[in-house]
Amino acid sequence: MKVIIAEKPSVGREIAKVFGATTKKDGYIEGKGYTFTWAFGHLLQLAAPQEYGYYGWNVQNLPMLPQKFKLSIRKVKSKNGMVDDPGVKKQLDIIKALFDEATEIIVATDAGREGELIFRYIYYYLKCKKPFKRLWISSQTDAAIKEGFRNLKPGSDYDTLFNSAHCRSQSDWLVGMNATQALSLSSGTRSVLSLGRVQTPTLAMICARYLENKNFVPQTYYQVSIQPDKDGQVFKAISEKNFKTREEAQAVLDMVEPTGTITSVEAKPRKEPPPLLHDLSSLQQDANKRKGFTADQTLSLLQTLYEGKLVTYPRTGSRYIGDDVFAEVPALIAKFTGHDEFGKQAIILADAKLNKRSVNAKKVTDHHAILPTGESPSQLSGDLKAVYDMVAGRMLEAFHQDCIKEITKITIQSGSKFMASGTVIQTAGWRAVFNDKDEEKKDEENASLPKVKQDEILPITDKALLEKQTKPKPLYNEATLLKALETAGKEIDDEELRQAMKDSGLGTPATRAAMIETLLKRNYIAREKKNLVPTDTGLAVYEVVKNQQIAQAELTGTWEKRLEEIRSGASVSAFQEEIKTYTRAITQELLRTGKGIVLNAPAAKAEAVK
């Protein structure tokens, strides 16, 4: 008997349906010589401190460095405290009985780091020795599942993926458990003050931006504007310089003459390449900007679409596809020629040479970028349709032609030098898909500029003195925070450079949404309209840790890169020793400095630490 184990019941049932298995049992389905069972996400976790003999919260126990980590059943709250989840225990017993009878095990958990960890923890907890193979697919369509089963991989091919996942799990336990206890004990506040490997630098980024914004002192500056007239088309030109005092600006205003001479005209065409295909992080950013969806909400909607066979694997960190997938793109585009919003652009692309900017097999990680599968959706709810359309629309954008702009700069002399700039889209290209506003045009004074020539003299119809103020960096919202987490807080606008930094980012595309929700749940941050701001508790914790290693985004980012290197075969033991050394240092640091913390409100209790 071959046993197939999926990550959750819905996926197990879908795979069983593809095989034609219909006999439902308690915790599994069987038929056609196969048995299909499932987990409920993470059934097992690294054991709590008391299971290693670290009883109570005691400074004498710190740092807690177990010689060997143990696995324990996921816990739930009860009137007697935290106890083993009875539903999990029952399902583990079912899985064990099936594994004992199996001739072969086929792993069909999500094809990624956490999916591998979910299965391996079950496998090792049950002390199973049976051989297993791996189903590795990027889509839940019937065709993809069948193709995946024709090309099962040896389980050992994914040993390094498990090593990476296990090291992530261990490092989160070591840093989180020790840092949380050290700060909570030394503060003497009788509150659980949770810290974590990824959680704390994320909190630090939010707090630092908030304080920078709050403490920003705006500087007043002045400009002079004039309005030349070209055959009835009036446009605005601004003084070349900004002025610190009103007097300086007034002197320039007084010098403005009744006419202005065009001293130079620069009109340069510029190609704006299409955006790359979506990965999870970029889609979450897009959904937050367009619809105000939280990162967690977008992931949940995307997961539903994936399990409904409508989009490919959602938790990907890649924005590229290989040539094999690109070969299927024309047929995918053809599916959208009748779309109510961008069907016209799909028709145009059906007869065009497709842009291959997003095609690079070397940049595809475990899974390629998110694409629609080509399956026809039926009656999607508003939010699901919105996310589905973002995936489909981005596909059309990514393979569309460049947007061709003409960037015009006009210099006018009228007592002083004035500049006018404008951008005219000559060929919309990919921008025609959603007809989005051009971000580069939002700060321009002119919607369009007239055609003028050098040495032309134009009448000045109006002039004005403008008083302006410098602005702080805006508070983080979910879109801008996700973008910053990709590059460990470094502000990088260049799309491809950000891609190159991804291995050094904070967390992974799959975990960042949960991290934001964790900070909210622990009362460290709050949502104010679209912005994320720290609470008094979050600020109090930040003040203690802000100069310590645990709050440094770049350090945690380098660990994420190391985990990816372990995925490629780098030393596990070297990373583990490095984390233990760091844990010893941060524990002592927090025991020494935690006494300075002052809380205005009780901190939320921490259920788990990451």
Sequence and secondary structure as in RCSB ss.txt:
>XXXX:A:sequence
MKVIIAEKPSVGREIAKVFGATTKKDGYIEGKGYTFTWAFGHLLQLAAPQEYGYYGWNVQNLPMLPQKFKLSIRK
VKSKNGMVDDPGVKKQLDIIKALFDEATEIIVATDAGREGELIFRYIYYYLKCKKPFKRLWISSQTDAAIKEGFR
NLKPGSDYDTLFNSAHCRSQSDWLVGMNATQALSLSSGTRSVLSLGRVQTPTLAMICARYLENKNFVPQTYYQVS
IQPDKDGQVFKAISEKNFKTREEAQAVLDMVEPTGTITSVEAKPRKEPPPLLHDLSSLQQDANKRKGFTADQTLS
LLQTLYEGKLVTYPRTGSRYIGDDVFAEVPALIAKFTGHDEFGKQAIILADAKLNKRSVNAKKVTDHHAILPTGE
SPSQLSGDLKAVYDMVAGRMLEAFHQDCIKEITKITIQSGSKFMASGTVIQTAGWRAVFNDKDEEKKDEENASLP
KVKQDEILPITDKALLEKQTKPKPLYNEATLLKALETAGKEIDDEELRQAMKDSGLGTPATRAAMIETLLKRNYI
AREKKNLVPTDTGLAVYEVVKNQQIAQAELTGTWEKRLEEIRSGASVSAFQEEIKTYTRAITQELLRTGKGIVLN
APAAKAEAVK
>XXXX:A:secstr
 EEEEESSHHHHHHHHHHHT  EEETTEEEETTEEEEE  S  EEE  GGGGT  SS GGG S   SS  EEE E
EEETTEEEE HHHHHHHHHHHHHHHH SEEEEES SSHHHHHHHHHHHHHTT    EEE   S  SHHHHHHHHH
T EEGGGGHHHHHHHHHHHHHHHHHHHHHHHHHHHHHTSSS     TTHHHHHHHHHHHHHHHHT    EEEEEE
EEEEETTEE  EEESS BSSHHHHHHHHHH  SEEEEEEEEEEEEEE       HHHHHHHHHHHH   HHHHHH
HHHHHHHTTSBS SS     B HHHHTTHHHHHHTTTT TTTHHHHHHHHTS    TTB GGG  SS    B S 
   S  HHHHHHHHHHHHHHHHHTS  EEEEEEEEEEESSSEEEEEEEEEEE GGGGTT    GGGTT S S   
   TT EEEEEEEEEEEEE       BHHHHHHHHHTTT     HHHHHHTGGGSSS HHHHHHHHHHHHHTTSE
EEETTEEEE HHHHHHHHHHTTSGGG HHHHHHHHHHHHHHHTT  HHHHHHHHHHHHHHHHHHHHHHGGG   S
S     S   
